[in-house]
Amino acid sequence: MAPAVQSVHGALPQLRRVRDGHRGAPGPDTFLTLRNTVIGGRARGLWTTLGIGVAGATQGVLAAAGLGAIIARSEPVFQTIRWLGVAYLVHLGVMALRTAIKARSEGWAMTPEATPRSPRRSFRQGFLCNITNPKVLAFNLAVLPQFAGPGTGMLTLLAYALTLTIVGTIVLLAVVGLATRARDALARPLVNRGVEGGTGVVMLGFAGALAAEG
């Protein structure tokens, strides 16, 4: 077994604890995955999860390569990413609330969310939700040094970073599975409106919290 793989395998329990602690309170990624699965079905949830996973892996690679630290220390760049994240969360929140309001007045079948969505759109939503969240990059920068010794190589750091992403993806896949069952049992317009409205409020709350952290 390669040294990098051995190092990650030995640290896997600790990586799981760190990731579980990080996800103790569900974030935008979790709520977006939950919403897309309940509203659009299993395939939509899976494409959203894939987009989040690719973005998470990208941020992990940046952190392992040292570019993440450069971005975090560059105040203009970091603030730009933060405000892009705020804007995108507001966009998701407003769109969800608009759909809930339209469904109430015109019926669920008349809303855009009642029609099939392309995998590309679901992937893009997941990717943008994660890549514009500076907390993901900050998390990687905070966690990776805990597993890095004086002689830790780039390959080992990359393995740690990608393992964190894989663990997070497994959690989201579990969300997709549970949400699919809930969708089959609660496939009613009233429930869909409630999911949209609740997601909209939550996303706007995340946007407000991220904006207030400046």
VMD Tcl script that draws the C-alpha trace (Angstrom):
set ca {
  {0.00 0.00 0.00}
  {1.36 3.44 -0.96}
  {2.53 5.65 1.95}
  {-0.08 8.32 1.18}
  {-2.87 5.73 1.23}
  {-1.55 4.20 4.46}
  {-1.47 7.62 6.13}
  {-5.03 8.42 5.12}
  {-6.28 4.95 6.08}
  {-4.79 5.36 9.55}
  {-6.33 8.79 9.99}
  {-9.73 7.87 8.54}
  {-11.55 7.61 11.91}
  {-10.31 11.06 12.89}
  {-11.23 12.46 9.46}
  {-14.73 11.09 9.89}
  {-15.05 12.70 13.33}
  {-13.83 16.03 11.98}
  {-16.23 15.91 9.06}
  {-19.15 14.83 11.23}
  {-18.43 17.70 13.59}
  {-18.30 20.09 10.69}
  {-21.66 18.85 9.45}
  {-23.28 18.84 12.87}
  {-25.41 21.73 11.64}
  {-26.52 21.18 8.02}
  {-25.27 23.83 5.61}
  {-26.41 25.17 2.24}
  {-25.12 22.07 0.40}
  {-27.30 19.77 2.48}
  {-30.43 21.88 2.14}
  {-29.95 22.31 -1.61}
  {-29.51 18.56 -2.07}
  {-32.56 17.85 0.09}
  {-34.68 20.38 -1.78}
  {-33.64 19.26 -5.26}
  {-34.29 15.62 -4.41}
  {-37.72 16.18 -2.86}
  {-38.79 18.53 -5.66}
  {-37.12 16.93 -8.67}
  {-36.43 13.32 -7.74}
  {-33.46 11.07 -7.13}
  {-31.59 11.85 -10.36}
  {-31.73 15.57 -9.70}
  {-30.43 15.05 -6.19}
  {-27.57 12.90 -7.45}
  {-26.50 15.47 -10.05}
  {-26.60 18.16 -7.36}
  {-24.43 15.98 -5.13}
  {-21.97 15.44 -7.97}
  {-21.66 19.18 -8.51}
  {-21.04 19.73 -4.80}
  {-18.48 16.94 -4.74}
  {-16.54 18.32 -7.71}
  {-16.49 21.79 -6.15}
  {-15.46 20.37 -2.77}
  {-12.63 18.40 -4.39}
  {-11.52 21.56 -6.21}
  {-11.35 23.51 -2.96}
  {-9.54 20.63 -1.26}
  {-6.93 20.49 -4.02}
  {-6.44 24.28 -3.78}
  {-5.92 24.00 -0.02}
  {-3.50 21.07 -0.34}
  {-1.52 22.84 -3.05}
  {-1.13 25.96 -0.93}
  {-3.22 28.12 -3.24}
  {-6.06 28.10 -0.74}
  {-3.90 29.84 1.86}
  {-2.94 32.48 -0.69}
  {-6.60 33.10 -1.51}
  {-7.56 33.24 2.18}
  {-4.79 35.77 2.91}
  {-5.72 37.94 -0.07}
  {-8.50 40.04 1.43}
  {-9.91 41.34 -1.90}
  {-10.07 37.83 -3.41}
  {-11.53 36.23 -0.29}
  {-14.13 38.97 0.11}
  {-15.08 38.66 -3.56}
  {-15.69 34.93 -3.10}
  {-17.67 35.63 0.08}
  {-19.97 38.17 -1.57}
  {-20.44 35.94 -4.60}
  {-21.53 33.26 -2.14}
  {-23.94 35.67 -0.47}
  {-25.39 36.67 -3.85}
  {-25.85 33.07 -4.96}
  {-27.54 32.06 -1.71}
  {-29.89 35.04 -2.04}
  {-30.62 33.96 -5.63}
  {-31.45 30.40 -4.51}
  {-33.59 31.68 -1.65}
  {-35.55 34.17 -3.74}
  {-36.16 31.66 -6.52}
  {-37.46 29.09 -4.03}
  {-39.79 31.61 -2.38}
  {-41.06 32.82 -5.76}
  {-41.84 29.24 -6.75}
  {-43.71 28.63 -3.49}
  {-45.77 31.81 -3.94}
  {-46.52 31.07 -7.60}
  {-47.55 27.52 -6.75}
  {-49.99 28.82 -4.16}
  {-51.69 31.19 -6.60}
  {-51.47 29.23 -9.86}
  {-51.03 25.63 -8.78}
  {-47.89 23.52 -8.58}
  {-48.23 22.19 -12.12}
  {-47.80 25.73 -13.51}
  {-44.44 26.36 -11.82}
  {-41.07 25.83 -13.56}
  {-40.05 23.36 -10.86}
  {-42.86 21.01 -11.89}
  {-41.14 20.41 -15.24}
  {-38.05 18.20 -15.73}
  {-34.69 19.90 -15.22}
  {-31.51 19.12 -17.11}
  {-28.71 17.32 -15.25}
  {-26.42 20.20 -16.21}
  {-28.53 22.70 -14.27}
  {-28.63 20.54 -11.15}
  {-24.87 19.97 -11.37}
  {-24.30 23.71 -11.80}
  {-26.45 24.55 -8.79}
  {-24.50 22.17 -6.58}
  {-21.13 23.30 -7.91}
  {-21.84 27.02 -7.46}
  {-23.36 26.53 -4.02}
  {-20.14 24.91 -2.79}
  {-17.45 26.75 -4.73}
  {-18.75 30.18 -3.67}
  {-18.82 29.18 0.00}
  {-15.56 30.41 1.56}
  {-16.27 28.34 4.67}
  {-15.42 25.18 2.73}
  {-11.99 26.51 1.84}
  {-11.45 27.79 5.38}
  {-12.45 24.38 6.74}
  {-9.89 22.60 4.58}
  {-7.19 25.09 5.58}
  {-8.01 24.54 9.25}
  {-8.19 20.74 9.10}
  {-5.33 19.72 6.80}
  {-2.54 21.06 9.06}
  {-3.79 18.73 11.83}
  {-2.65 15.77 9.70}
  {0.46 17.35 8.22}
  {3.85 16.72 9.75}
  {7.20 18.25 8.77}
  {7.73 15.62 6.08}
  {4.19 15.41 4.74}
  {4.23 15.43 0.94}
  {1.80 16.94 -1.53}
  {0.34 13.56 -2.46}
  {-0.57 12.82 1.16}
  {-2.20 16.23 1.62}
  {-4.20 15.70 -1.57}
  {-5.30 12.30 -0.30}
  {-6.47 13.84 2.99}
  {-8.34 16.63 1.17}
  {-10.08 14.27 -1.24}
  {-10.97 11.89 1.58}
  {-12.79 14.74 3.34}
  {-14.72 15.38 0.13}
  {-15.58 11.70 -0.26}
  {-16.88 11.50 3.32}
  {-19.01 14.59 2.73}
  {-20.34 13.13 -0.51}
  {-21.35 9.93 1.27}
  {-23.35 12.02 3.74}
  {-25.13 13.80 0.86}
  {-25.86 10.49 -0.84}
  {-27.57 9.39 2.37}
  {-29.61 12.62 2.25}
  {-30.62 11.83 -1.35}
  {-31.69 8.32 -0.34}
  {-33.80 9.51 2.60}
  {-35.29 12.39 0.61}
  {-36.24 10.02 -2.23}
  {-38.21 7.88 0.19}
  {-39.85 10.96 1.68}
  {-40.73 12.20 -1.82}
  {-42.42 8.93 -2.71}
  {-44.46 9.11 0.49}
  {-45.24 12.84 0.43}
  {-45.58 13.64 -3.27}
  {-48.20 16.36 -2.87}
  {-48.25 19.97 -4.11}
  {-48.74 21.27 -0.57}
  {-45.61 19.48 0.61}
  {-43.62 20.73 -2.38}
  {-44.67 24.31 -1.66}
  {-43.63 23.87 1.96}
  {-40.22 22.52 0.91}
  {-39.70 25.45 -1.48}
  {-40.78 28.03 1.07}
  {-38.71 26.50 3.85}
  {-35.65 26.22 1.61}
  {-36.04 29.84 0.55}
  {-36.10 31.08 4.14}
  {-33.14 28.90 5.13}
  {-31.02 29.99 2.14}
  {-31.71 33.66 2.87}
  {-30.72 32.97 6.48}
  {-27.42 31.46 5.36}
  {-26.86 34.46 3.09}
  {-27.45 36.85 5.97}
  {-25.10 34.92 8.24}
  {-22.36 34.83 5.61}
  {-22.76 38.56 4.92}
  {-22.57 39.35 8.64}
  {-19.27 37.51 9.04}
  {-17.36 40.18 7.14}
}
mol new
graphics top color blue
foreach p $ca { graphics top sphere $p radius 0.5 }
foreach p [lrange $ca 0 end-1] q [lrange $ca 1 end] { graphics top cylinder $p $q radius 0.2 }
display resetview
